Structures are given as C-alpha cells and as structure tokens.
Amino acid sequence: MSAGDQKNGDKPEDTMPVAEVWPEVERAECLARGAALKWASGVFCRPEHLERLSQYKKRESQRTTSIHTRLKSMVQSYLEGVGWGLEQLREARAELKEVSHALKKAGLEANRNTDGVKSLERLREVSVNHCQLLAAVSNLPRLYSVRSMVLETERLVESRRLLEAHARLMDLEHWQDDILWQLHGAAGTAGSALSAEDQELVHKYFSGVGQLVDALGKELWAVVSSALALAQQNPTPFVSAVRIVEREEALDRAFLEERGGTRGNTRPLPPGRPRCWRACFFQVLEEAVSARFRSVSYLHTRGPGLAGHLSALQHGIMADLATVRQLLEHCVPPHYQLTRAYLRASHQCLHAHLTQVSSWDLESGEIFAVLNWVLHIYNSPDMMGHPELVAEMEREELGPLISTEGLEQLQNKYVQSVRKSVSEWMHKALQVELQDWQRDQEPDTDHEGFYQTSLPTIITQMLEENARVALMIGESLRDQTIQMGLYEMENLLNRFREALVEFGKEHRRDLSNNRNKFYLHYLLASISNCIILKKSTESLQQQQSSRTAGQFSRTPPNPLAALDRAVRRACRLVMDQLLLDLQPFLPGLVTRPWLVQGGPTPKLCSILEHHLELYGRVRPPCRQRLQEEAQWLMVVEYVRALMQKKLVCRNAEERRQLGQQMVQDDQQFREIFHGLEGEGSVPEVNPLALLPVLADFIRLKDPGMLTLEVSGLAAKYPDISEEHVSVLLDVRGDVSRDIRGAVLDLLEQSTPPLPVGYRPIFTDILVPPSTMAFCLPTAKCA
C-alpha cells in the first residue's frame, strides 16, 4: 500500500476515536443549536422583527470573532509553557548524568582506600588507652582524698555549717560527674557504651556522697521547719538554707540545659538530679504550718474550749504572719513570695482542720463559735482582711474556708441543736406553768394590773435571744432559727391547749372538794399569756426576711392559729365556769315566784359583776371578748328559761307583769354591762336588745297584732323557729288556734336567710317537747 493510500486509509481510523473519546462535543453542539433556536424563536416571533436580522447577525459575528481570537491567544501561551517545560527537563537530565558519573568515581576511590583505614585501627586503640591512663593519673589525687572529704563534710553538716558543707559536697559531686563523663567519653571513642560494672564501681566508691546529700537535706528542712523560731533569734541558718536551695536550683537548670541544649549531646544527668529543692522548701513550709493543727484533739476543744482554741489559732496565725512579713520575707528572694505561700498553706490547713472539727458532734454554742469564726473573724481586718494581707493575695485565690455545703450543714446542725434545747426549755416552762395553776393564791399581775405567769416571759426571751444570737451569724440562720422557734411555739400551744382541757376536767371532778379556788383566775391568766405570746410571735414573723420566709420545704408553721385555738378553748372554759356559777339560780327565772318576788335576778347580777370584774384583769381584746360572751350566755340562758314554759300567763295582768319584770331584768343586766360599749367593739346584734322585744311580744294587748309583731321579730332574729314562736304564744296564754295558725304560716312563708356575719341566738336554745299526750287529727294539725 502506498503512503498516500495509508494516509487516506488512516484518516477514518483517526476520526472515530475522537467521537468516542469526546462525546461531550456533540452534546454541546446540540445544546448550542437548541439554545440558538430558542433564542431565535423568542427574538423573531413576529414578521416585523426580521428587519433587525442583519443587526443580530453582525453582532453575533463580532462576538464569534472575539471568542476565536481569545482561544488562539490562550492556546499559544499554553504551547509556549509546554515548550519551556520540556527544555527544563532536558537540562535536568543532563545534570543528573553528570552527578551519577561523579558518584561512581567517588565509590571507586573509597574502595581503593579501605586497606589504608584498617591500618589506623591500632593507632586508635593506643590513643584510647592513652586517654584512659591520662584520666586515671589526673584523678588519682581526687580519688585518694574522697574519704577524707566525706568525713569532713559530715562534721560540717553536724555542726550546721551548712554553706561550707554544701561547698565540699559540690566538689565531691563535681569529681564524681567528671569521672563518669570521662569514662563515658572513653567508651564512646572506643565505639561502645559505658558498662554497668564501671558505673556500679564509681557509685560504690562515691556512696558517701549520696548519704551526705540526704544528711544535708535533713538539716536544711529542719532549719526551714523551725524558721519562725529562728527568725526571732538567729536567722543566719535560715538564710544559709535558702542560699543552698537556690544553688541547687541553679545546678538543676544548668544540667538540664547542658543535656538538652546541644543537638547530639548525650551526656547523662548526674545521680539524683534534678533535686527540686525549692519545691521541697515550700512543701516543708506547708508541713510546718500543718504541724500546729495535728496535735489538736477532740477532748481539748469541747465546750468553751473550742472558742478558746479558735482564738488561739487566730493569734498564732497572725503572729506567724507578722514574723513572715517582717523578718523571713527579707531572708528570701522576692520571687519566693513567702507571705503568699504561708497564707495559702495556713488557709489549706485551716480548711482541713475546720472540716474535721465540723464533723464532730458539736453543741449549739460550739457550732456558733465555728460559724462566727469562719464567717466574721477570719475575714475581718483583724485577720485575713488586714489591708497588708489583702494586698498580698485576693480572697478569691484562697477560696472559702468551709464550702457552701459545709456551711449549710453546720447551720442545719446548729438549728437542730437549738431546737432540742428550745423544746426542752418549753417543756420545763409548761410544767412550771401547770404547777402554778395548782397554787392556792392569785396569779401574779404586771404593772398594768393584768394577770400573767412566767410562761410567756420565758418563751419570749428564749426565742428572741436565739434570734438575736443567730443574727450575729447571718440573716439566713436568723430566719431558720425563727422558723424553728415558730414550729416549737405551735407545738407548745397545742400542748398548752390540751393542758387547759385537762385542767378543766380536773376542776369539774373536784368541785365538791373545792381544791382550786383560783381556777378561773388562772384561766384568765392563760388568756393574757396567749395575748403576750401572740405579740411575740408577730414580732418574730416581722423579723424574718421576705425573700427567705417561704424557702423552707416543710409546711410553714402557724402558731397564730394554735394561739387562737388555745384562746378559744380558755374562753370556753371561762364561760363554762360562769354557767356553772349561774346554774343554781337559773331554774328560778321566769317562774311564778320570780314574777311575784323578783326572784334570783339580783344574785345573777352579783355573779355576773364578779366575773366581769375578773375579766378586767385580762388583756384586750380578749377582755371585751369575754364580756361579750358573758352577755350572750346570760341572754341565752334567760331565753332558755322562758322557753321552759314554767310560767304561762292566765290573764292580761300577768302578761303585763311578765313583760314588766323582763324589762326590769334587762335594765339590771344593762347596768352591769354598761362598760362594754366604752371598752371595746360592740357586737352587730346586741343580745340584751332581745329581752325588751320579747317583753313587748308577751304584753301586747291585741292578739290580732301578733302577726305583725312576729314579722318584726323574725326580721331582727332570722334564726327564730316556729317552735320558739309557738312557745311564746303558749306563754301568753290568750292566742286562739286561728291566730296561732296564721302566725305560724306567716313565719313559715317569710323565713329569711341568715345574713352574713349574723350570730344566731335562738339556734342554741332548744325547745322542750310538747307535753300533750294526744291530739285530734284536725285539718289544721295536719
């Protein structure tokens, strides 16, 4: 095949791979045609747009020409870069050939010189032996004097000539290091490492040096630990110890720098290096501080001894700090910051010591001493709050002396301990109170003439004193103590109320013996005591911080409610006693002898007057409350006697006499209770006003007006029932069946609800059952 045929035949074969290798070309062309058609269809959507075809054609032609120009420029620069790169590759190939040729020549020269190097091995061995012999000859005087140097240095250490001893020790260590280094260098020249036997031989020969280091260190730390005592007598040993520590630190740095400063230097550290004696110095200082707390025992710090122990700690620490600042600080370099180090060590030791003390079974006084010392004395200007000490170190750096959790636990233990004491004292005070109730004399009176006993004084002073002491620690502890006191006050008042109930039962059992003549007096004194305790309770509640009054997990105490229950019980017992005194004369009320002769009213008034006089010995407002209750009791019992129907009027004259006698009795009662309105609040419904109303009802002449009268009575006293009205109609004795039916029907239809705040009076008065044995079943009865 000719060249032309071959050329023509290869052409299709060359074009096929292009289509296979670059299918993106055809896809790009299709996309371009599609985009062009889309653009053209959008531009030439109307016939009139074809007029601008030549303009679009010219613009696209210019754009295509510009793109071809840029493509040619880019391809040209690319081809130039490729040519330059090929030229560089050719030059590098030529240089590599030259270097390879030179290396081959050097290898041949090295092979020819191998025999000459072997002949120098014998010379190297001779040189190494010579160096070893030279080192041995030069070190012989030192080796012979090692024993004597060790002995002399030991004597210097024992006599505390520390600087001289350290200088001799440095010489011995220097000799030991030189010998080890020379042996190491000789072994390295011979191409081997220093043998373990050689090292063991040197260490054994210089074994006294290590013992000297330990002995010197022991003396140094003994001097440092007694630095506070030496500072006031002779600080020279302490200064020598600090200088030795600084020398050792400089040697440690030098050896470390020499070992790591030069690349390839494999000189090992001398035995025992680095010693870090500066760190040991501060560690010994901390141990010396902590030694003051190790000897403190549990027994030596119990009770008042704990406060004395803490005071001794305060004075001891401040005296030591003064010695450190004024004397020892000048004996050390400034970067030691010795005062700060002593402060930190003292704080840490105190923290550990007080943590141990807090774990003991402490009483309230001991806990108070710890809390007061930690929270107030320790940070006061007399101790760590001293201006010069604050300048040395901020409190934040030291941290709290006792953690927040530890303080909370201590405060809780304090509150529990105080609670136990308060509970015991309250129990004793209540027992004394119960014994006072059995005395055969009147209760004591205060400067205002009110009855009282020792109970409220003891309780009030105890709670207020505990709150005052707790406030010396902080408001939080004060609030917890007050809260605890209120709980105990509530418990005491509950027991007090139970004691009153038992006191009343015992009095009723022994009425015949008349054992306690002053039963009523001590009941009144108990009421006055409750009023005093109420004022004390309110004062304690006001002292509590508003932000902490509701932060306790338990149900808040409610001593005021317990006080109110106790006062109610005591007032009830007083009223029971009044009723008991009135009881012998109450059956004579509203009877026919009473209607004729006046009956027991003067005696009742005498008893009421005596009781009201005693009620004047009770503190307001319970005095007014007792007077009101007595008034209600008298009226209720009077009306109850009327409801017994022991007197049924037989004519108009008896009705007039009955009404008049009731009005007279009312006047006598009013004269007794005349001071009630001036001394206190008047009740909304005056019970004495009921008696004239009932008197008017009974002496009403026209029975036909009874319907109107009952309507007014029901309006004033909405708790009156049909039974009560029926009894009143029976007492009149002149009401016909028709009028009775009309009155009762009216009352049934117009029964109003009880208004808010109204105190019922007829509800407490029971009507006796009817004595009629038989009744005809009339329509009206049905």
C-alpha positions in Angstrom: 0.0 0.0 0.0 1.3 3.4 -0.9 1.9 6.2 1.5 -1.0 8.1 0.1 -3.3 5.1 0.5 -2.0 4.6 4.0 -2.6 8.2 4.8 -6.0 8.2 3.3 -6.8 4.9 5.0 -5.7 6.1 8.4 -7.9 9.2 8.4 -11.2 7.4 9.2 -9.5 5.5 11.9 -8.2 8.8 13.4 -11.6 10.4 13.4 -13.5 7.6 15.1 -11.7 7.7 18.4 -12.4 11.5 18.6 -16.2 10.8 18.6 -15.8 8.1 21.1 -13.4 9.9 23.4 -15.2 13.3 23.3 -19.0 12.7 23.2 -19.4 16.0 25.0 -18.6 17.8 21.8 -21.7 16.6 20.0 -23.8 17.1 23.1 -22.5 20.7 23.5 -23.2 21.4 19.8 -26.8 20.1 20.2 -27.3 22.2 23.3 -25.9 25.2 21.5 -28.2 24.7 18.5 -31.2 24.2 20.8 -30.3 27.4 22.7 -29.9 29.3 19.4 -33.3 28.1 18.2 -34.9 29.0 21.4 -33.3 32.4 21.3 -34.2 33.0 17.7 -37.8 31.9 18.2 -38.1 34.4 21.0 -36.5 37.3 19.1 -38.1 36.7 15.7 -41.6 35.7 16.9 -43.2 38.3 14.6 -42.6 39.1 10.9 -41.6 42.7 11.6 -38.8 41.5 13.8 -36.9 40.1 10.7 -35.9 43.6 9.8 -33.3 43.5 12.5 -31.8 40.2 11.3 -28.8 41.8 9.8 -28.0 43.6 13.0 -28.2 40.4 15.1 -26.1 38.6 12.5 -23.4 41.3 12.6 -23.3 41.4 16.4 -23.0 37.6 16.7 -20.3 37.5 14.0 -18.2 40.0 16.0 -18.7 38.1 19.2 -17.6 34.8 17.5 -14.5 36.5 16.1 -13.6 37.8 19.6 -14.0 34.3 21.1 -11.8 32.8 18.4 -9.1 35.4 19.0 -9.1 34.7 22.7 -8.9 30.9 22.2 -6.0 31.3 19.8 -4.1 33.5 22.3 -4.7 31.0 25.2 -3.6 28.0 23.1 -0.5 29.9 22.0 0.5 30.8 25.6 -0.1 27.1 26.6 2.2 25.8 23.9 4.9 28.2 24.9 4.7 27.0 28.5 4.9 23.4 27.4 8.0 24.1 25.3 9.7 25.8 28.2 9.0 22.9 30.5 10.4 20.4 28.0 13.6 22.5 27.8 14.0 22.4 31.6 13.5 18.6 31.7 16.3 18.2 29.1 18.7 20.3 31.2 17.9 18.4 34.4 18.5 15.1 32.6 22.0 16.2 31.6 22.9 17.4 35.1 21.7 14.0 36.6 24.0 12.2 34.2 27.0 14.3 35.4 26.2 13.7 39.1 25.8 10.0 38.6 29.2 9.8 36.9 30.9 11.7 39.8 29.3 9.4 42.4 30.7 6.3 40.6 34.2 7.8 40.7 33.9 8.6 44.5 32.8 5.0 45.1 35.8 3.6 43.3 38.2 5.9 45.3 36.6 4.7 48.6 37.1 1.1 47.7 40.7 1.7 47.0 41.3 3.5 50.5 39.7 0.7 52.6 43.0 -1.0 53.2 44.6 2.2 54.4 41.9 2.8 57.0 42.4 -0.6 58.5 46.0 0.1 59.2 44.9 3.0 61.6 42.8 0.8 63.9 45.9 0.0 66.0 46.6 3.7 66.4 43.0 4.4 67.6 43.4 1.7 70.3 46.6 3.2 71.5 45.0 6.6 71.7 42.1 5.4 73.7 44.4 3.6 76.2 46.5 6.8 76.5 43.4 8.9 77.3 42.2 6.4 79.9 45.6 6.4 81.6 45.8 10.2 81.4 42.4 10.4 83.1 43.4 7.9 85.8 46.7 9.8 86.5 44.9 13.2 86.8 42.1 11.8 89.0 44.3 9.9 91.4 44.8 12.8 93.9 41.0 13.3 94.0 40.2 9.7 94.4 42.6 9.4 97.4 41.0 12.5 99.1 37.3 11.4 98.7 37.2 9.6 102.0 38.6 12.5 104.0 36.4 15.0 102.1 33.3 12.9 103.0 34.2 12.7 106.7 35.0 16.5 106.9 31.7 17.3 105.1 29.8 15.1 107.6 31.3 17.1 110.5 30.4 20.4 108.9 26.8 19.2 108.4 26.6 18.0 112.1 27.8 21.4 113.3 25.3 23.1 110.9 28.0 24.9 108.9 25.7 24.4 106.0 27.3 26.7 103.4 30.8 25.1 103.9 29.3 21.6 103.9 27.4 22.4 100.7 30.6 23.7 99.0 32.5 20.5 99.8 29.6 18.5 98.7 29.5 20.3 95.4 33.2 19.5 94.9 32.6 15.8 95.6 29.7 15.7 93.1 31.8 17.6 90.5 34.6 14.9 90.8 32.0 12.1 90.5 30.4 13.7 87.5 33.8 14.3 85.8 34.9 10.7 86.3 31.6 9.3 84.9 31.8 11.7 81.9 35.4 10.7 81.2 34.5 7.1 81.3 31.5 7.7 79.2 33.6 9.7 76.6 36.3 7.0 76.5 33.7 4.3 75.9 32.1 6.4 73.2 35.5 6.8 71.5 36.0 3.1 71.6 32.6 2.6 69.9 30.9 1.1 73.0 28.6 2.2 75.8 29.7 2.7 79.4 29.4 -0.7 81.1 27.2 -1.2 84.1 30.2 -2.6 86.1 32.1 0.7 85.7 29.0 2.7 86.7 28.5 0.5 89.8 32.2 0.8 90.7 32.0 4.6 90.6 28.7 4.8 92.5 30.1 2.5 95.2 33.2 4.5 95.6 31.2 7.7 95.9 28.4 6.2 98.0 29.2 8.6 100.8 28.2 11.5 98.6 24.6 10.3 98.4 24.5 9.9 102.2 25.8 13.4 102.6 23.1 14.8 100.3 20.4 13.1 102.5 22.1 14.4 105.7 22.4 17.9 104.3 18.8 17.9 103.1 17.6 16.7 106.5 19.4 19.6 108.2 18.1 22.0 105.7 14.5 21.0 106.2 14.9 21.1 110.0 16.1 24.7 109.7 13.2 25.6 107.3 10.6 23.9 109.6 11.8 26.0 112.5 12.2 29.2 110.5 9.6 31.1 112.6 11.6 30.4 115.8 15.0 31.1 114.2 13.8 34.4 112.7 13.4 36.0 116.1 16.7 34.6 117.5 19.2 33.9 114.7 18.0 33.9 111.1 21.5 33.1 109.7 20.8 29.3 109.4 17.6 30.0 107.5 19.4 32.4 105.1 22.1 29.7 104.5 19.4 27.2 103.8 17.8 29.5 101.3 21.1 30.1 99.6 21.8 26.4 99.3 18.3 25.8 97.8 19.0 28.5 95.2 22.4 27.0 94.4 20.8 23.6 93.9 18.1 25.1 91.7 20.8 26.8 89.5 22.7 23.5 89.2 19.5 21.7 88.2 18.8 24.2 85.5 22.4 24.1 84.3 22.5 20.3 84.0 19.1 20.3 82.2 20.2 23.0 79.7 23.6 21.2 79.1 21.8 17.9 78.5 19.2 19.3 76.1 20.8 22.5 74.7 23.2 21.0 72.1 21.9 18.6 69.5 23.6 15.2 69.7 24.9 15.8 73.3 24.1 12.5 75.1 25.8 13.4 78.4 23.5 11.9 81.2 22.3 13.7 84.2 24.3 13.1 87.4 22.8 10.8 90.0 19.9 12.4 92.0 19.4 15.2 89.6 17.2 17.3 89.4 16.7 17.6 93.1 14.0 20.3 93.0 14.9 21.5 96.5 12.9 24.8 96.0 9.6 22.7 95.7 10.7 20.8 98.8 11.3 24.1 100.6 7.7 25.1 100.2 6.4 21.6 100.9 8.4 21.6 104.2 6.9 25.0 104.9 3.4 23.7 104.5 4.1 20.7 106.7 5.5 23.0 109.4 2.2 25.0 109.3 0.0 21.9 109.4 2.0 20.6 112.4 0.3 23.2 114.5 -3.1 21.5 113.9 -2.1 17.9 114.2 -1.8 17.9 118.0 -5.4 19.3 118.5 -7.6 16.6 119.9 -11.4 16.2 120.3 -11.4 16.4 124.0 -9.3 19.5 124.3 -11.7 21.6 122.2 -15.1 20.6 123.6 -17.5 23.2 125.0 -16.0 26.6 125.8 -12.6 25.2 124.9 -13.4 25.4 121.2 -13.9 29.1 121.2 -10.6 29.5 123.1 -8.9 27.1 120.6 -10.1 29.2 117.7 -9.0 32.4 119.4 -5.6 30.9 120.0 -5.4 29.9 116.3 -6.2 33.4 115.3 -3.5 34.9 117.4 -1.0 32.2 116.5 -1.6 32.6 112.7 -1.4 36.4 112.9 1.8 36.3 115.0 3.3 33.9 112.5 2.3 36.1 109.5 3.8 39.1 111.2 7.1 37.2 111.6 7.0 36.1 108.0 6.2 39.6 106.6 8.7 41.5 108.8 11.6 39.0 109.1 11.5 36.0 106.9 10.4 37.9 103.8 13.7 39.7 103.8 15.7 36.5 104.0 14.4 35.0 100.7 14.5 36.2 97.1 11.4 38.3 96.1 10.1 35.7 93.7 9.6 33.3 96.7 6.6 35.4 97.7 6.9 33.8 101.1 4.0 35.6 102.7 1.6 34.5 100.0 2.9 30.9 100.3 2.4 31.0 104.1 -1.1 32.4 103.6 -2.0 29.7 101.2 -0.6 27.0 103.5 -2.3 28.3 106.5 -5.6 28.6 104.6 -5.4 25.0 103.4 -4.5 23.6 106.9 -7.3 25.6 108.4 -9.7 24.3 105.8 -8.8 20.7 106.6 -8.8 21.3 110.4 -12.2 23.0 110.4 -13.7 20.3 108.2 -12.5 17.8 110.8 -14.0 19.9 113.6 -17.3 20.3 111.8 -17.6 16.5 111.6 -17.6 16.3 115.4 -20.8 16.0 117.5 -21.0 19.7 118.4 -23.4 21.6 120.6 -25.1 24.8 119.5 -22.6 27.0 121.3 -19.7 25.2 119.7 -21.3 25.4 116.2 -21.9 29.2 116.8 -18.2 29.6 117.7 -17.1 27.9 114.4 -19.6 29.8 112.2 -18.8 33.1 113.8 -15.0 32.5 113.4 -15.3 31.3 109.8 -17.8 34.0 108.5 -16.8 37.0 110.5 -13.5 36.8 112.4 -11.5 35.0 109.7 -12.3 37.6 107.0 -12.2 40.6 109.4 -9.5 43.3 109.4 -8.1 41.6 112.5 -7.2 38.6 110.4 -7.2 37.8 106.7 -9.0 41.1 105.9 -5.9 43.0 107.1 -5.0 45.6 104.4 -1.4 44.3 104.1 -2.6 40.7 103.7 -5.3 41.6 101.2 -2.6 43.3 99.1 -0.6 40.1 99.2 -3.4 37.8 98.0 -7.0 38.2 97.0 -9.6 36.1 98.9 -10.8 34.5 95.7 -7.4 32.9 95.3 -7.7 31.2 98.7 -11.3 30.0 98.2 -13.8 29.6 101.0 -12.6 28.3 104.4 -15.6 26.0 104.5 -17.6 25.1 101.4 -21.2 26.3 100.9 -22.5 22.8 101.5 -20.4 22.5 104.7 -21.8 25.9 106.0 -25.4 24.7 105.2 -24.8 21.5 107.1 -23.3 23.4 110.1 -26.3 25.8 110.1 -28.7 22.9 110.0 -26.9 21.2 112.8 -27.0 24.5 114.8 -30.7 24.9 114.2 -31.4 21.3 115.3 -29.3 21.7 118.4 -31.0 24.9 119.3 -34.4 23.2 118.6 -33.6 20.4 121.0 -32.7 23.0 123.7 -35.7 25.1 123.0 -38.0 22.1 123.1 -36.6 21.1 126.5 -37.0 24.6 127.9 -40.5 24.9 126.6 -41.4 21.6 128.2 -40.0 22.7 131.5 -41.7 26.1 131.3 -45.0 24.3 130.6 -44.5 22.0 133.6 -43.8 25.1 135.8 -47.0 26.7 134.4 -49.1 23.6 135.3 -47.7 23.7 138.8 -48.6 27.4 139.1 -52.2 26.5 138.3 -52.4 24.5 141.5 -51.2 27.3 143.7 -53.6 28.5 146.4 -53.2 32.1 145.5 -54.0 34.5 142.8 -51.7 34.7 139.7 -49.2 37.5 139.6 -50.0 40.8 137.9 -48.0 43.1 135.7 -47.6 46.8 136.1 -50.9 47.3 134.3 -52.8 45.0 136.7 -53.3 42.2 134.2 -52.9 38.6 135.2 -49.8 36.8 134.0 -47.5 33.9 134.8 -43.8 33.3 134.0 -44.5 31.2 130.9 -44.7 34.0 128.2 -41.7 35.8 129.6 -39.6 32.6 129.5 -40.7 31.7 126.0 -40.4 35.2 124.5 -37.0 35.9 126.0 -35.7 32.5 124.8 -36.9 32.9 121.2 -35.8 36.5 120.9 -32.4 35.7 122.4 -31.9 32.8 119.9 -32.9 35.0 117.0 -30.5 37.7 118.2 -27.6 35.3 118.5 -28.4 33.7 115.1 -28.4 37.2 113.5 -24.8 37.6 114.6 -24.0 34.8 112.1 -26.3 36.0 109.3 -29.9 36.7 108.2 -30.3 33.2 106.8 -29.5 31.5 110.1 -31.7 34.0 111.9 -34.6 33.2 109.6 -34.1 29.4 110.1 -33.9 29.9 113.9 -37.1 32.0 113.9 -38.8 29.4 111.7 -37.7 26.6 114.1 -39.0 28.7 117.1 -42.4 29.2 115.4 -42.7 25.4 114.9 -41.9 24.8 118.6 -44.2 27.6 119.6 -47.0 25.9 117.7 -46.2 22.6 119.4 -46.2 24.3 122.8 -49.5 25.9 122.2 -51.1 22.6 121.2 -49.8 21.0 124.4 -51.0 24.1 126.3 -54.5 23.8 124.9 -54.5 20.1 125.9 -53.4 21.1 129.3 -56.2 23.6 129.6 -58.7 20.9 128.7 -57.3 18.6 131.3 -57.3 21.4 133.8 -61.0 22.0 133.2 -61.8 18.3 133.5 -59.8 18.0 136.8 -61.7 21.1 138.1 -65.1 19.6 137.3 -64.1 16.3 139.0 -63.1 18.1 142.2 -65.9 20.6 142.5 -67.1 19.0 145.8 -63.6 19.3 147.3 -63.2 22.9 146.2 -59.5 22.2 145.7 -58.6 25.0 143.3 -60.2 28.3 144.5 -58.4 30.2 141.8 -59.3 28.1 138.8 -61.0 31.0 137.0 -58.1 33.3 137.8 -55.5 31.1 136.2 -57.8 30.6 133.1 -57.8 34.3 132.7 -54.0 34.5 133.2 -53.7 31.8 130.5 -55.6 34.0 128.1 -53.4 37.0 128.9 -50.4 34.8 128.4 -51.6 33.9 124.9 -52.0 37.5 124.0 -48.4 38.2 125.1 -47.2 35.2 123.0 -49.2 36.4 120.0 -47.4 39.8 120.1 -44.1 37.9 120.4 -44.9 35.7 117.5 -45.9 38.6 115.3 -42.7 40.3 116.2 -40.6 37.2 115.2 -42.5 36.9 112.0 -41.8 40.5 111.1 -38.1 39.9 111.7 -37.9 37.3 109.0 -36.6 38.4 105.6 -39.3 38.4 103.0 -37.0 36.7 100.5 -36.4 33.7 102.8 -39.7 33.4 104.7 -41.1 31.0 102.1 -38.0 29.0 101.2 -38.5 26.1 103.6 -39.5 22.7 102.3 -41.8 21.9 105.3 -45.3 23.3 105.7 -44.9 26.8 107.3 -45.7 27.0 111.0 -48.9 28.6 112.0 -48.6 29.5 115.7 -51.2 32.2 115.4 -53.8 29.6 114.6 -52.7 27.5 117.5 -52.9 30.6 119.7 -56.4 31.3 118.5 -57.4 27.7 119.3 -55.9 27.9 122.8 -57.7 31.2 123.5 -61.0 29.8 122.2 -60.6 26.8 124.5 -59.7 29.0 127.5 -62.7 31.4 126.8 -65.0 28.4 126.5 -63.7 27.1 129.9 -64.3 30.6 131.4 -67.9 30.6 130.1 -68.4 27.1 131.4 -67.3 28.3 134.8 -69.7 31.3 134.5 -72.5 29.0 133.6 -71.6 26.7 136.5 -71.8 29.6 138.9 -75.1 30.8 137.4 -76.6 27.3 137.3 -78.0 27.2 140.8 -80.1 30.3 140.2 -81.2 29.9 136.6 -84.1 27.5 137.4 -85.7 30.3 139.4 -86.1 32.5 136.3 -89.5 33.1 134.7 -91.4 31.3 137.4 -94.4 32.4 139.3 -92.3 33.2 142.5 -89.9 35.2 140.3 -92.9 37.1 138.9 -94.1 37.9 142.4 -90.9 38.5 144.3 -88.3 39.3 141.7 -86.5 36.0 142.1 -82.8 35.3 141.5 -82.0 38.2 139.2 -80.0 40.2 141.8 -78.0 37.1 142.6 -77.3 36.5 138.9 -76.3 40.1 138.6 -73.9 39.7 141.5 -72.3 36.7 139.9 -72.0 38.5 136.6 -70.5 41.5 138.2 -67.9 39.4 140.0 -66.9 37.7 136.8 -66.8 40.9 134.8 -64.5 42.3 137.4 -62.2 39.4 137.0 -62.4 39.7 133.2 -60.9 43.2 133.6 -57.6 41.5 134.6 -57.4 40.1 131.0 -55.5 42.0 128.3 -57.5 43.5 125.4 -59.0 42.4 123.1 -59.8 39.2 124.9 -61.3 41.2 127.8 -64.0 42.6 125.5 -64.5 39.1 124.0 -65.1 37.6 127.4 -67.6 40.4 128.3 -69.5 39.8 125.1 -69.6 36.1 125.6 -70.9 36.6 129.1 -73.6 38.8 127.8 -74.6 36.3 125.2 -74.6 33.5 127.7 -76.8 35.4 130.1 -79.3 36.2 127.4 -79.4 32.7 126.0 -79.9 31.2 129.5 -82.6 33.7 130.2 -84.5 33.0 127.0 -83.9 29.3 127.6 -85.7 29.7 131.0 -88.5 31.5 129.2 -88.8 28.6 126.7 -89.3 26.1 129.6 -92.9 27.4 129.9 -92.7 27.3 133.7 -94.9 30.4 133.7 -98.0 30.6 131.5 -100.0 33.8 131.8 -103.6 33.4 132.8 -104.8 36.9 132.1 -103.7 40.3 130.7 -102.4 41.4 134.1 -100.0 38.6 134.3 -98.8 39.3 130.8 -98.2 42.9 131.8 -96.3 41.9 134.9 -94.2 39.3 133.0 -93.3 41.9 130.4 -92.5 44.5 133.0 -90.4 42.1 135.0 -88.4 41.1 131.9 -87.8 44.8 131.2 -86.6 45.3 134.8 -84.2 42.4 134.5 -82.9 43.8 131.2 -82.2 47.1 132.9 -80.3 45.4 135.7 -78.2 43.4 133.1 -77.6 46.6 131.2 -76.3 48.3 134.3 -73.8 45.5 134.7 -72.6 45.5 131.1 -72.7 49.3 130.8 -68.9 49.5 130.4 -68.8 47.1 127.4 -69.5 49.8 124.8 -66.8 52.1 126.1 -64.1 49.5 126.4 -64.3 47.7 123.0 -66.2 47.0 119.9 -69.9 46.5 120.2 -71.4 43.4 118.5 -73.6 43.9 115.5 -76.5 42.3 117.3 -76.7 43.2 121.0 -78.3 40.2 122.7 -79.7 42.3 125.5 -81.9 44.0 123.0 -83.8 40.7 122.6 -85.3 40.9 126.1 -87.4 44.1 125.6 -88.6 42.7 122.2 -89.8 39.5 123.9 -91.4 41.5 126.7 -93.3 43.6 124.2 -94.4 40.5 122.4 -95.8 39.0 125.6 -97.5 42.1 126.9 -99.1 43.0 123.6 -102.7 43.7 124.3 -104.2 43.0 120.9 -103.6 39.4 119.8 -104.5 40.3 116.3 -101.3 42.4 116.1 -99.2 39.3 116.8 -98.8 38.6 113.1 -97.1 42.0 112.6 -95.1 41.5 115.8 -93.8 38.1 114.7 -92.9 39.5 111.3 -90.7 42.2 113.0 -89.2 39.6 115.4 -88.3 37.3 112.5 -86.7 40.3 110.6 -84.4 41.1 113.6 -83.7 37.5 114.6 -83.9 35.3 111.4 -82.8 32.2 113.3 -86.0 32.1 115.4 -88.0 29.0 114.6 -91.7 28.0 114.6 -91.2 26.1 117.8 -89.8 29.2 119.6 -92.7 31.3 118.4 -95.2 28.6 119.4 -93.7 28.6 122.9 -94.0 32.4 123.1 -97.7 32.1 122.1 -98.2 29.4 124.8 -96.6 31.7 127.4 -99.1 34.4 126.5 -101.9 32.0 127.1 -104.5 34.0 125.1 -103.8 33.1 121.5 -106.6 31.3 119.6 -106.0 28.5 117.2 -106.7 30.6 114.2 -104.3 33.3 115.2 -101.6 30.7 116.0 -102.1 29.1 112.6 -101.9 32.5 110.9 -98.8 33.5 112.8 -97.0 30.2 112.1 -98.0 30.2 108.5 -96.6 33.7 108.1 -93.4 32.7 109.8 -93.1 29.6 107.6 -93.5 31.6 104.4 -91.3 34.5 105.4 -88.3 32.8 106.9 -85.4 34.9 105.6 -81.8 33.5 105.2 -79.3 34.3 107.8 -77.3 37.5 106.8 -73.5 37.4 106.6 -71.9 38.0 109.9 -75.1 37.4 111.9 -74.5 35.4 115.1 -77.5 33.1 115.9 -79.1 33.3 119.3 -82.1 31.1 119.1 -80.1 28.2 117.5 -78.5 27.5 120.8 -81.9 27.4 122.6 -83.7 24.1 122.4 -87.4 24.0 122.9 -88.7 21.2 125.2 -91.0 18.7 123.6 -94.7 19.2 123.9 -96.5 17.6 126.9 -99.7 17.0 125.0 -100.3 13.2 125.1 -103.0 13.1 122.4 -104.2 15.4 119.7 -107.2 15.1 117.4 -106.2 14.8 113.8 -107.7 18.1 112.6 -107.0 19.5 109.2 -105.1 22.4 110.9 -102.8 20.0 112.7 -102.2 18.1 109.5 
